[in-house]
Amino acid sequence: MSSVTIRFLGTSAARAIPRWGCDCPQCTAALTDPRARRSRSAILINDTVLVDAGPDIYAQLYAVPYEILAHIDHIIITHPHADHYLGLDDLASLRRLSELPVLPIYAMDDGWERIEEAFRYLIAAEVSQYDRRPFARRPVQVGQTLALPHGLSITFLDTHHTRPFTTAGLLIERGGKRVFYAPDFEEVDDDSVAGADLLILDGAFFSRDQMHQRYQPILEEGQGRHRPILESMEWATRVGAQRVLFTHIGHLGLAPDSLRALLYPGCDLACDGMVVTL
């Protein structure tokens, strides 16, 4: 059995690809090539841990073999931006499939207020036989490690994507393998991910010039900071990563093959439905 398996349910940034009415090379490719279509970013770790649940989560899980759904027993929300948590209502039936009394949702402690504003009716603070809500609130903090069955561990790191609340990146470890997953990413301490077998990083923008041209007002408000692909490749080289995949792909205007041609050796694009094993 592989040490770590990552199943990519979705790989787009905040809006899916193709965009409405757009005829750029990226969106044109997505109209004819299923591999170029992208829904909001989410993954399954070892087919048991679901990371993020955006607006596309129902369709994403519907595409997964049905028998896998019953094995999902933990949910992680990296941060309360719409593309990462607004699909929680569609996950309520997972508890019945798994036959668990309640499904734990782990999220950074400073983000829970926003999550509960939308989904308080689904989330219980404490597990009780009298409470029929499907999810249990499990706050976590930066540096905390979640120890799961079969030797899987997940450590929560701050990716410095947001100022109002913490955005988590996940250091996933099992059997000596180390994967860092950060769909929204500006920076982490280099030592925490040095020598990782796989980095899965933010592909919202290719260059910092492109990012500032499109989103300067949002960046000034601290709503979302992204390290561009070009800088992330240089950073990955510096920390000694063995392999890099980009997810959370933004509206870059480049067809996938054209974008791949600009990537460093050892770097590639994730796509919806991809399964990576280490």
Backbone as CSV, one residue per row, in Angstrom:
resi,resn,N_x,N_y,N_z,CA_x,CA_y,CA_z,C_x,C_y,C_z
1,MET,0.840,-1.196,0.000,0.000,0.000,0.000,0.876,1.247,0.000
2,SER,0.512,2.214,-0.819,1.283,3.448,-0.905,1.226,4.189,0.414
3,SER,2.296,4.925,0.717,2.335,5.685,1.952,1.320,6.819,1.945
4,VAL,1.289,7.593,0.848,0.371,8.717,0.739,-0.243,8.707,-0.652
5,THR,-1.557,8.861,-0.698,-2.280,9.004,-1.961,-3.048,10.313,-1.932
6,ILE,-2.891,11.116,-2.972,-3.626,12.362,-3.116,-4.537,12.238,-4.331
7,ARG,-5.828,12.354,-4.106,-6.813,12.329,-5.188,-7.316,13.764,-5.384
8,PHE,-7.054,14.339,-6.535,-7.460,15.710,-6.817,-8.922,15.726,-7.280
9,LEU,-9.789,16.252,-6.432,-11.194,16.383,-6.800,-11.414,17.610,-7.678
10,GLY,-10.682,18.683,-7.380,-10.785,19.919,-8.151,-9.477,20.670,-8.093
11,THR,-9.207,21.501,-9.119,-7.904,22.149,-9.212,-7.981,23.595,-9.681
12,SER,-9.160,24.217,-9.642,-9.246,25.618,-10.071,-9.108,26.544,-8.869
13,ALA,-8.898,27.809,-9.170,-8.937,28.843,-8.137,-10.400,29.148,-7.816
14,ALA,-10.694,30.353,-7.381,-12.025,30.668,-6.851,-13.144,30.501,-7.869
15,ARG,-12.838,30.570,-9.156,-13.842,30.377,-10.193,-13.393,29.261,-11.118
16,ALA,-14.358,28.469,-11.548,-14.056,27.300,-12.367,-13.567,27.714,-13.757
17,ILE,-12.933,26.773,-14.424,-12.476,26.912,-15.806,-13.213,25.876,-16.647
18,PRO,-13.836,26.261,-17.785,-13.762,27.552,-18.478,-14.663,28.614,-17.848
19,ARG,-14.317,29.862,-18.099,-15.127,30.994,-17.660,-16.231,31.268,-18.671
20,TRP,-17.332,31.804,-18.188,-18.444,32.137,-19.077,-18.010,33.113,-20.169
21,GLY,-18.330,32.784,-21.398,-18.149,33.713,-22.507,-16.722,34.037,-22.863
22,CYS,-15.761,33.292,-22.352,-14.350,33.596,-22.608,-13.813,32.698,-23.722
23,ASP,-13.080,33.295,-24.663,-12.496,32.528,-25.754,-10.976,32.539,-25.719
24,CYS,-10.384,32.769,-24.517,-8.927,32.703,-24.401,-8.479,31.260,-24.623
25,PRO,-7.190,31.034,-24.906,-6.708,29.667,-25.154,-6.990,28.699,-24.002
26,GLN,-6.925,29.183,-22.775,-7.173,28.316,-21.620,-8.623,27.846,-21.606
27,CYS,-9.555,28.764,-21.760,-10.976,28.405,-21.718,-11.396,27.637,-22.959
28,THR,-10.832,27.974,-24.114,-11.134,27.243,-25.343,-10.705,25.787,-25.229
29,ALA,-9.519,25.552,-24.664,-9.050,24.179,-24.468,-9.995,23.409,-23.551
30,ALA,-10.499,24.088,-22.510,-11.374,23.422,-21.545,-12.721,23.044,-22.135
31,LEU,-13.116,23.687,-23.225,-14.386,23.348,-23.868,-14.317,22.017,-24.599
32,THR,-13.127,21.611,-25.010,-12.992,20.392,-25.808,-12.195,19.294,-25.112
33,ASP,-11.390,19.648,-24.130,-10.521,18.669,-23.459,-10.918,18.566,-21.989
34,PRO,-11.519,17.438,-21.574,-11.926,17.297,-20.166,-10.778,17.501,-19.184
35,ARG,-9.552,17.215,-19.583,-8.406,17.368,-18.676,-8.088,18.831,-18.403
36,ALA,-8.592,19.725,-19.253,-8.338,21.152,-19.066,-9.439,21.843,-18.264
37,ARG,-10.535,21.141,-17.999,-11.615,21.713,-17.194,-11.247,21.639,-15.722
38,ARG,-11.596,22.681,-14.999,-11.205,22.723,-13.591,-12.366,23.188,-12.730
39,SER,-12.600,22.449,-11.656,-13.554,22.857,-10.627,-12.778,23.285,-9.385
40,ARG,-13.472,23.850,-8.404,-12.801,24.438,-7.250,-11.951,23.423,-6.495
41,SER,-10.817,23.878,-5.970,-9.792,22.984,-5.432,-10.257,22.198,-4.209
42,ALA,-10.018,20.897,-4.239,-10.279,19.999,-3.109,-9.514,18.710,-3.374
43,ILE,-9.134,18.020,-2.301,-8.439,16.746,-2.446,-8.986,15.735,-1.439
44,LEU,-8.710,14.469,-1.714,-8.857,13.394,-0.744,-7.467,12.849,-0.434
45,ILE,-7.157,12.705,0.845,-5.898,12.111,1.277,-6.171,10.669,1.684
46,ASN,-5.502,9.734,1.016,-5.677,8.300,1.293,-7.146,7.892,1.300
47,ASP,-7.954,8.605,0.544,-9.392,8.334,0.391,-10.145,8.341,1.713
48,THR,-9.575,8.988,2.743,-10.260,9.068,4.033,-10.397,10.494,4.552
49,VAL,-9.505,11.381,4.165,-9.506,12.756,4.666,-9.852,13.691,3.515
50,LEU,-10.980,14.380,3.633,-11.399,15.351,2.630,-10.878,16.726,3.021
51,VAL,-10.183,17.377,2.101,-9.657,18.710,2.355,-10.405,19.707,1.475
52,ASP,-11.201,20.522,2.116,-12.005,21.600,1.530,-13.260,21.070,0.834
53,ALA,-14.259,21.924,0.854,-15.574,21.574,0.305,-16.191,22.836,-0.274
54,GLY,-15.805,23.146,-1.495,-16.326,24.332,-2.158,-17.660,24.074,-2.830
55,PRO,-18.118,25.002,-3.649,-19.432,24.880,-4.275,-19.571,23.697,-5.229
56,ASP,-18.454,23.096,-5.652,-18.504,21.971,-6.596,-18.424,20.613,-5.916
57,ILE,-18.456,20.561,-4.599,-18.099,19.324,-3.903,-19.058,18.169,-4.199
58,TYR,-20.344,18.456,-4.384,-21.278,17.356,-4.650,-20.911,16.649,-5.954
59,ALA,-20.712,17.423,-7.026,-20.352,16.823,-8.309,-18.987,16.148,-8.237
60,GLN,-18.063,16.729,-7.486,-16.734,16.140,-7.366,-16.790,14.778,-6.701
61,LEU,-17.530,14.666,-5.614,-17.626,13.381,-4.918,-18.498,12.386,-5.683
62,TYR,-19.439,12.890,-6.468,-20.260,11.998,-7.285,-19.399,11.274,-8.319
63,ALA,-18.305,11.904,-8.745,-17.415,11.299,-9.729,-16.453,10.283,-9.121
64,VAL,-16.383,10.233,-7.787,-15.509,9.288,-7.089,-16.230,7.940,-6.960
65,PRO,-15.533,6.812,-7.083,-16.203,5.525,-6.870,-16.991,5.505,-5.558
66,TYR,-18.226,5.036,-5.635,-19.148,5.146,-4.509,-18.590,4.517,-3.239
67,GLU,-17.893,3.407,-3.365,-17.408,2.709,-2.169,-16.388,3.539,-1.395
68,ILE,-15.748,4.495,-2.048,-14.767,5.345,-1.360,-15.459,6.294,-0.387
69,LEU,-16.662,6.742,-0.719,-17.323,7.763,0.094,-17.509,7.314,1.549
70,ALA,-17.760,6.036,1.750,-17.981,5.533,3.103,-16.725,5.571,3.955
71,HIS,-15.569,5.726,3.318,-14.304,5.748,4.065,-13.902,7.147,4.515
72,ILE,-14.591,8.173,4.045,-14.242,9.541,4.442,-14.656,9.743,5.900
73,ASP,-13.680,9.960,6.779,-13.998,10.064,8.200,-13.444,11.319,8.863
74,HIS,-12.767,12.166,8.101,-12.289,13.444,8.610,-12.422,14.484,7.503
75,ILE,-12.759,15.708,7.881,-12.877,16.819,6.941,-12.007,17.961,7.459
76,ILE,-11.223,18.549,6.568,-10.401,19.707,6.907,-10.804,20.870,6.008
77,ILE,-11.047,22.021,6.599,-11.286,23.250,5.854,-10.058,24.131,6.044
78,THR,-9.348,24.422,4.955,-8.113,25.185,5.088,-8.375,26.615,5.520
79,HIS,-9.484,27.203,5.059,-9.828,28.576,5.449,-11.222,28.912,4.918
80,PRO,-11.903,29.859,5.553,-13.282,30.163,5.174,-13.418,31.186,4.057
81,HIS,-12.812,30.938,2.920,-13.155,31.614,1.677,-14.167,30.729,0.949
82,ALA,-15.049,31.360,0.178,-16.196,30.661,-0.389,-15.823,29.404,-1.158
83,ASP,-14.732,29.454,-1.906,-14.369,28.308,-2.742,-13.808,27.138,-1.949
84,HIS,-13.708,27.286,-0.627,-13.152,26.218,0.198,-14.133,25.646,1.227
85,TYR,-15.267,26.320,1.466,-16.143,25.778,2.509,-17.646,25.871,2.227
86,LEU,-18.063,26.547,1.161,-19.492,26.772,0.976,-20.272,25.535,0.534
87,GLY,-19.597,24.418,0.324,-20.303,23.192,-0.025,-20.578,22.273,1.150
88,LEU,-20.372,22.751,2.372,-20.533,21.866,3.530,-21.936,21.262,3.628
89,ASP,-22.933,22.005,3.220,-24.301,21.480,3.298,-24.450,20.195,2.483
90,ASP,-23.730,20.098,1.374,-23.826,18.914,0.524,-23.141,17.697,1.127
91,LEU,-22.364,17.894,2.195,-21.640,16.782,2.804,-22.403,16.122,3.947
92,ALA,-23.554,16.664,4.307,-24.262,16.156,5.485,-24.571,14.665,5.378
93,SER,-24.848,14.178,4.176,-25.206,12.765,4.025,-24.016,11.829,4.157
94,LEU,-22.794,12.361,4.182,-21.630,11.488,4.349,-21.672,10.737,5.675
95,ARG,-22.238,11.347,6.703,-22.311,10.669,7.995,-23.103,9.373,7.883
96,ARG,-24.190,9.393,7.120,-24.997,8.181,6.967,-24.237,7.113,6.181
97,LEU,-23.483,7.541,5.176,-22.715,6.574,4.396,-21.617,5.934,5.240
98,SER,-20.982,6.728,6.091,-19.869,6.227,6.884,-20.321,5.492,8.134
99,GLU,-21.572,5.695,8.525,-22.135,5.117,9.746,-21.420,5.592,10.996
100,LEU,-20.765,6.740,10.921,-20.160,7.345,12.106,-21.210,8.170,12.837
101,PRO,-21.098,8.291,14.155,-22.071,9.113,14.884,-21.971,10.586,14.502
102,VAL,-20.778,11.020,14.127,-20.563,12.413,13.733,-19.251,12.486,12.962
103,LEU,-19.163,13.406,12.001,-17.936,13.606,11.250,-17.211,14.837,11.784
104,PRO,-15.951,14.711,12.173,-15.222,15.876,12.668,-14.780,16.782,11.531
105,ILE,-14.949,18.087,11.734,-14.430,19.095,10.801,-13.335,19.868,11.520
106,TYR,-12.136,19.842,10.951,-10.999,20.563,11.505,-10.794,21.845,10.709
107,ALA,-10.690,22.964,11.420,-10.415,24.257,10.804,-9.663,25.108,11.813
108,MET,-8.903,26.076,11.310,-8.128,26.946,12.192,-9.064,27.670,13.157
109,ASP,-8.623,27.820,14.401,-9.518,28.329,15.439,-10.031,29.735,15.145
110,ASP,-9.242,30.552,14.422,-9.684,31.915,14.156,-10.586,32.024,12.923
111,GLY,-10.897,30.895,12.286,-11.802,30.906,11.148,-13.174,30.347,11.429
112,TRP,-13.359,29.794,12.652,-14.607,29.108,12.944,-15.818,30.037,12.999
113,GLU,-15.621,31.276,13.387,-16.764,32.194,13.463,-17.439,32.332,12.100
114,ARG,-16.644,32.459,11.057,-17.208,32.601,9.713,-17.888,31.316,9.253
115,ILE,-17.284,30.174,9.558,-17.893,28.906,9.159,-19.235,28.719,9.845
116,GLU,-19.295,29.011,11.132,-20.539,28.795,11.880,-21.602,29.826,11.547
117,GLU,-21.210,30.995,11.086,-22.219,31.955,10.636,-23.071,31.362,9.522
118,ALA,-22.457,30.570,8.667,-23.176,29.973,7.546,-23.780,28.615,7.884
119,PHE,-23.129,27.831,8.749,-23.516,26.425,8.905,-23.683,25.993,10.360
120,ARG,-24.088,26.892,11.212,-24.267,26.532,12.617,-25.245,25.367,12.789
121,TYR,-26.249,25.306,11.921,-27.263,24.252,12.025,-26.711,22.863,11.704
122,LEU,-25.500,22.791,11.154,-24.887,21.504,10.818,-23.805,21.076,11.790
123,ILE,-23.310,22.012,12.612,-22.078,21.771,13.354,-22.318,21.860,14.852
124,ALA,-21.985,20.791,15.567,-22.129,20.758,17.013,-20.782,21.026,17.676
125,ALA,-20.799,21.805,18.746,-19.563,22.063,19.490,-19.112,20.814,20.236
126,GLU,-20.053,20.063,20.768,-19.764,18.832,21.500,-20.623,17.705,20.948
127,VAL,-20.067,16.503,20.906,-20.814,15.348,20.428,-21.774,14.878,21.519
128,SER,-23.026,14.705,21.157,-24.047,14.278,22.111,-25.022,13.349,21.417
129,GLN,-25.520,12.355,22.150,-26.493,11.433,21.580,-27.806,12.131,21.246
130,TYR,-28.010,13.316,21.816,-29.255,14.051,21.575,-29.115,15.066,20.444
131,ASP,-27.900,15.213,19.922,-27.650,16.204,18.880,-27.552,15.489,17.542
132,ARG,-28.450,15.830,16.627,-28.516,15.143,15.344,-27.663,15.817,14.266
133,ARG,-26.938,16.858,14.607,-26.138,17.537,13.609,-25.007,16.630,13.135
134,PRO,-24.681,16.672,11.824,-23.752,15.679,11.264,-22.277,15.944,11.534
135,PHE,-21.926,17.176,11.909,-20.516,17.523,12.040,-20.179,17.972,13.448
136,ALA,-18.934,17.739,13.831,-18.420,18.199,15.119,-17.327,19.222,14.887
137,ARG,-17.351,20.291,15.650,-16.386,21.393,15.536,-15.066,20.990,16.185
138,ARG,-13.986,21.089,15.412,-12.667,20.722,15.919,-11.668,21.836,15.565
139,PRO,-11.511,22.846,16.427,-10.552,23.922,16.150,-9.118,23.414,16.259
140,VAL,-8.254,23.920,15.388,-6.841,23.588,15.438,-6.028,24.876,15.367
141,GLN,-4.756,24.764,15.703,-3.861,25.919,15.716,-2.631,25.645,14.863
142,VAL,-1.945,26.715,14.495,-0.718,26.589,13.709,0.292,25.738,14.470
143,GLY,0.872,24.781,13.785,1.855,23.887,14.396,1.257,22.630,14.986
144,GLN,-0.051,22.561,15.100,-0.696,21.374,15.669,-0.655,20.230,14.664
145,THR,-0.432,19.013,15.172,-0.396,17.826,14.323,-1.585,16.932,14.641
146,LEU,-2.284,16.549,13.594,-3.414,15.636,13.710,-2.910,14.231,13.421
147,ALA,-2.947,13.358,14.435,-2.497,11.980,14.282,-3.684,11.106,13.919
148,LEU,-3.624,10.476,12.761,-4.727,9.681,12.245,-4.326,8.209,12.177
149,PRO,-5.306,7.312,11.961,-4.970,5.880,11.903,-3.974,5.551,10.793
150,HIS,-3.327,4.418,10.948,-2.409,3.856,9.951,-1.185,4.733,9.715
151,GLY,-0.782,5.481,10.751,0.458,6.231,10.677,0.399,7.520,9.892
152,LEU,-0.765,7.959,9.513,-0.912,9.214,8.776,-0.957,10.384,9.756
153,SER,-0.168,11.427,9.485,-0.223,12.626,10.317,-0.299,13.859,9.428
154,ILE,-1.007,14.885,9.920,-1.196,16.125,9.177,-0.903,17.282,10.121
155,THR,0.066,18.114,9.755,0.441,19.271,10.560,-0.038,20.544,9.869
156,PHE,-0.645,21.429,10.659,-1.231,22.665,10.135,-0.193,23.788,10.184
157,LEU,0.096,24.374,9.024,1.037,25.477,8.908,0.321,26.708,8.373
158,ASP,0.835,27.883,8.692,0.248,29.139,8.221,0.871,29.503,6.873
159,THR,0.035,29.621,5.834,0.538,29.961,4.503,0.538,31.468,4.245
160,HIS,0.066,32.262,5.215,0.066,33.722,5.119,-0.694,34.229,3.892
161,HIS,-1.749,33.508,3.539,-2.612,33.921,2.428,-3.552,35.054,2.833
162,THR,-3.975,35.055,4.077,-4.978,36.014,4.542,-4.525,36.692,5.827
163,ARG,-5.068,37.892,6.070,-4.825,38.597,7.323,-5.983,38.461,8.310
164,PRO,-7.262,38.492,7.867,-8.355,38.428,8.857,-8.403,37.112,9.619
165,PHE,-7.912,36.037,9.025,-7.896,34.719,9.660,-6.746,33.932,9.046
166,THR,-6.426,32.805,9.652,-5.300,31.994,9.202,-5.724,31.050,8.087
167,THR,-4.914,30.950,7.065,-5.100,29.951,6.016,-4.092,28.828,6.250
168,ALA,-4.598,27.613,6.342,-3.740,26.469,6.648,-3.159,25.858,5.381
169,GLY,-1.882,25.520,5.450,-1.264,24.581,4.536,-1.037,23.295,5.318
170,LEU,-1.058,22.171,4.649,-1.026,20.883,5.336,0.248,20.125,4.995
171,LEU,1.027,19.802,6.020,2.171,18.920,5.856,1.701,17.505,6.164
172,ILE,1.637,16.689,5.140,1.063,15.342,5.217,2.219,14.341,5.245
173,GLU,2.238,13.480,6.257,3.358,12.562,6.424,2.865,11.147,6.721
174,ARG,3.525,10.202,6.095,3.238,8.790,6.383,4.349,7.937,5.784
175,GLY,4.831,6.986,6.559,5.815,6.041,6.055,7.065,6.691,5.511
176,GLY,7.461,7.823,6.077,8.651,8.517,5.624,8.433,9.451,4.447
177,LYS,7.227,9.471,3.879,6.897,10.371,2.774,6.318,11.672,3.321
178,ARG,6.650,12.795,2.657,6.201,14.114,3.111,5.639,14.891,1.921
179,VAL,4.383,15.305,2.068,3.684,16.085,1.042,3.190,17.365,1.687
180,PHE,3.405,18.488,1.037,2.888,19.769,1.524,1.827,20.255,0.550
181,TYR,0.609,20.454,1.072,-0.524,20.886,0.256,-0.934,22.288,0.663
182,ALA,-0.855,23.239,-0.278,-1.188,24.635,0.011,-1.812,25.268,-1.224
183,PRO,-3.130,25.089,-1.417,-3.779,25.640,-2.618,-3.823,27.165,-2.625
184,ASP,-3.824,27.799,-1.449,-3.675,29.255,-1.329,-2.408,29.500,-0.524
185,PHE,-1.403,30.108,-1.151,-0.067,30.089,-0.564,0.683,31.373,-0.862
186,GLU,1.259,31.954,0.187,2.213,33.046,0.032,3.591,32.617,0.555
187,GLU,3.638,32.071,1.776,4.926,31.618,2.301,4.721,30.740,3.528
188,VAL,5.703,29.895,3.799,5.849,29.188,5.073,7.332,29.175,5.391
189,ASP,7.638,28.786,6.616,9.040,28.635,7.007,9.690,27.550,6.159
190,ASP,10.819,27.869,5.528,11.475,26.924,4.624,11.787,25.593,5.297
191,ASP,12.236,25.652,6.538,12.659,24.432,7.222,11.515,23.444,7.413
192,SER,10.289,23.942,7.503,9.154,23.062,7.788,8.836,22.120,6.631
193,VAL,9.249,22.483,5.408,8.937,21.644,4.253,10.198,21.249,3.479
194,ALA,11.367,21.529,4.032,12.625,21.245,3.331,12.715,19.773,2.946
195,GLY,13.072,19.525,1.690,13.247,18.161,1.217,11.971,17.385,1.022
196,ALA,10.835,18.047,0.961,9.552,17.348,0.794,9.547,16.540,-0.499
197,ASP,8.886,15.392,-0.443,8.767,14.557,-1.642,7.884,15.224,-2.690
198,LEU,6.891,15.975,-2.238,5.961,16.626,-3.163,5.432,17.905,-2.542
199,LEU,5.503,18.998,-3.292,4.831,20.237,-2.944,3.656,20.417,-3.893
200,ILE,2.476,20.693,-3.326,1.284,20.992,-4.132,0.919,22.429,-3.815
201,LEU,1.135,23.327,-4.795,1.141,24.751,-4.512,0.130,25.530,-5.354
202,ASP,-0.042,26.752,-4.961,-0.970,27.731,-5.509,-0.592,28.116,-6.949
203,GLY,-1.533,27.925,-7.872,-1.303,28.318,-9.259,-2.248,29.400,-9.731
204,ALA,-2.676,30.278,-8.816,-3.648,31.307,-9.173,-3.089,32.305,-10.182
205,PHE,-1.793,32.585,-10.100,-1.157,33.558,-10.989,0.175,33.005,-11.461
206,PHE,0.610,33.438,-12.660,1.915,32.996,-13.142,3.025,33.913,-12.653
207,SER,2.814,35.222,-12.705,3.841,36.175,-12.301,3.239,37.203,-11.354
208,ARG,4.085,37.873,-10.601,3.595,38.893,-9.671,3.057,40.110,-10.430
209,ASP,3.606,40.427,-11.589,3.072,41.538,-12.382,1.626,41.261,-12.783
210,GLN,1.354,40.039,-13.216,-0.012,39.669,-13.586,-0.955,39.787,-12.397
211,MET,-0.509,39.349,-11.252,-1.327,39.393,-10.052,-1.674,40.827,-9.679
212,HIS,-0.699,41.713,-9.702,-0.950,43.093,-9.300,-1.804,43.838,-10.314
213,GLN,-1.671,43.521,-11.591,-2.486,44.172,-12.599,-3.966,43.862,-12.407
214,ARG,-4.275,42.629,-12.007,-5.666,42.200,-11.938,-6.311,42.440,-10.573
215,TYR,-5.529,42.333,-9.498,-6.147,42.242,-8.180,-5.550,43.184,-7.150
216,GLN,-4.977,44.289,-7.559,-4.333,45.200,-6.626,-5.248,45.648,-5.484
217,PRO,-6.519,46.055,-5.729,-7.371,46.486,-4.602,-7.587,45.397,-3.559
218,ILE,-7.791,44.167,-4.011,-8.005,43.062,-3.078,-6.740,42.785,-2.283
219,LEU,-5.594,42.846,-2.942,-4.325,42.596,-2.253,-4.073,43.643,-1.180
220,GLU,-4.398,44.901,-1.479,-4.187,45.964,-0.506,-5.069,45.784,0.722
221,GLU,-6.244,45.176,0.550,-7.148,44.938,1.676,-6.772,43.687,2.467
222,GLY,-5.795,42.931,1.993,-5.368,41.723,2.694,-6.322,40.563,2.554
223,GLN,-7.129,40.555,1.485,-8.118,39.497,1.320,-7.531,38.206,0.752
224,GLY,-6.402,38.306,0.085,-5.815,37.093,-0.461,-4.482,37.355,-1.122
225,ARG,-3.430,36.740,-0.594,-2.103,36.880,-1.161,-1.666,35.534,-1.724
226,HIS,-1.093,35.564,-2.921,-0.699,34.351,-3.620,0.733,34.496,-4.114
227,ARG,1.568,33.518,-3.831,2.899,33.506,-4.449,2.727,32.972,-5.869
228,PRO,3.165,33.721,-6.869,2.967,33.278,-8.252,3.770,32.023,-8.584
229,ILE,3.332,31.347,-9.623,3.973,30.109,-10.055,5.475,30.307,-10.276
230,LEU,5.832,31.379,-10.948,7.238,31.617,-11.258,8.090,31.681,-9.998
231,GLU,7.612,32.375,-8.968,8.364,32.487,-7.718,8.308,31.189,-6.919
232,SER,7.190,30.470,-7.010,7.072,29.211,-6.268,8.043,28.166,-6.795
233,MET,8.278,28.160,-8.098,9.247,27.209,-8.648,10.647,27.496,-8.116
234,GLU,10.990,28.763,-8.016,12.301,29.132,-7.466,12.386,28.749,-5.992
235,TRP,11.313,28.981,-5.255,11.283,28.625,-3.831,11.396,27.111,-3.646
236,ALA,10.677,26.356,-4.482,10.718,24.895,-4.375,12.124,24.368,-4.604
237,THR,12.848,24.986,-5.531,14.242,24.601,-5.758,15.079,24.880,-4.513
238,ARG,14.829,26.011,-3.893,15.609,26.408,-2.710,15.387,25.466,-1.533
239,VAL,14.154,24.984,-1.355,13.883,24.110,-0.211,14.140,22.640,-0.532
240,GLY,14.569,22.353,-1.748,14.953,20.992,-2.089,13.800,20.038,-2.312
241,ALA,12.677,20.542,-2.808,11.535,19.673,-3.082,11.854,18.719,-4.222
242,GLN,11.376,17.495,-4.115,11.626,16.495,-5.145,10.724,16.689,-6.360
243,ARG,9.519,17.183,-6.112,8.522,17.308,-7.181,7.539,18.396,-6.798
244,VAL,6.984,19.100,-7.799,6.004,20.162,-7.551,4.823,19.978,-8.494
245,LEU,3.616,20.075,-7.929,2.393,20.139,-8.729,1.669,21.431,-8.381
246,PHE,1.126,22.081,-9.391,0.353,23.292,-9.149,-1.137,22.988,-9.258
247,THR,-1.878,23.473,-8.259,-3.328,23.371,-8.237,-3.873,24.779,-8.029
248,HIS,-5.203,24.886,-7.788,-5.809,26.213,-7.590,-5.437,27.128,-8.763
249,ILE,-5.549,26.582,-9.981,-5.119,27.272,-11.189,-6.098,28.407,-11.512
250,GLY,-5.555,29.589,-11.703,-6.373,30.749,-12.016,-6.618,30.909,-13.503
251,HIS,-7.247,32.019,-13.840,-7.552,32.336,-15.239,-6.304,32.949,-15.863
252,LEU,-5.394,32.094,-16.295,-4.072,32.519,-16.752,-4.032,32.840,-18.238
253,GLY,-5.048,32.402,-18.977,-5.112,32.697,-20.405,-4.267,31.804,-21.279
254,LEU,-3.593,30.813,-20.700,-2.722,29.909,-21.445,-3.319,28.507,-21.466
255,ALA,-3.295,27.881,-22.623,-3.694,26.482,-22.695,-2.744,25.643,-21.843
256,PRO,-3.199,24.511,-21.313,-2.349,23.720,-20.410,-0.977,23.385,-20.982
257,ASP,-0.905,22.987,-22.250,0.396,22.632,-22.822,1.323,23.844,-22.894
258,SER,0.759,25.015,-23.187,1.580,26.231,-23.245,2.095,26.590,-21.860
259,LEU,1.257,26.409,-20.840,1.686,26.692,-19.482,2.751,25.701,-19.026
260,ARG,2.554,24.427,-19.343,3.540,23.415,-18.959,4.911,23.712,-19.561
261,ALA,4.930,24.269,-20.764,6.201,24.572,-21.417,7.008,25.620,-20.666
262,LEU,6.346,26.374,-19.779,7.025,27.423,-19.011,7.495,26.941,-17.635
263,LEU,7.156,25.705,-17.294,7.480,25.197,-15.961,8.887,24.614,-15.908
264,TYR,9.472,24.662,-14.728,10.796,24.073,-14.507,10.696,22.544,-14.560
265,PRO,11.820,21.852,-14.806,11.827,20.390,-14.681,11.374,19.969,-13.270
266,GLY,10.598,18.907,-13.211,10.087,18.436,-11.928,8.809,19.108,-11.498
267,CYS,8.323,20.066,-12.305,7.074,20.772,-11.999,6.020,20.415,-13.045
268,ASP,4.759,20.356,-12.603,3.678,20.022,-13.533,2.379,20.611,-12.984
269,LEU,1.311,20.474,-13.763,-0.009,20.936,-13.355,-0.834,19.752,-12.881
270,ALA,-1.491,19.899,-11.764,-2.498,18.916,-11.362,-3.741,19.123,-12.227
271,CYS,-4.579,18.116,-12.336,-5.835,18.263,-13.051,-6.910,17.496,-12.283
272,ASP,-8.150,17.872,-12.504,-9.270,17.222,-11.819,-9.259,15.724,-12.131
273,GLY,-9.397,14.920,-11.091,-9.415,13.467,-11.246,-8.053,12.797,-11.151
274,MET,-6.985,13.580,-11.144,-5.640,13.007,-11.023,-5.453,12.325,-9.671
275,VAL,-4.780,11.202,-9.668,-4.427,10.495,-8.439,-2.917,10.335,-8.404
276,VAL,-2.291,10.817,-7.338,-0.843,10.750,-7.181,-0.536,9.868,-5.969
277,THR,0.361,8.922,-6.138,0.735,8.035,-5.048,2.229,8.119,-4.804
278,LEU,2.597,8.083,-3.530,4.005,8.106,-3.128,4.265,6.937,-2.178
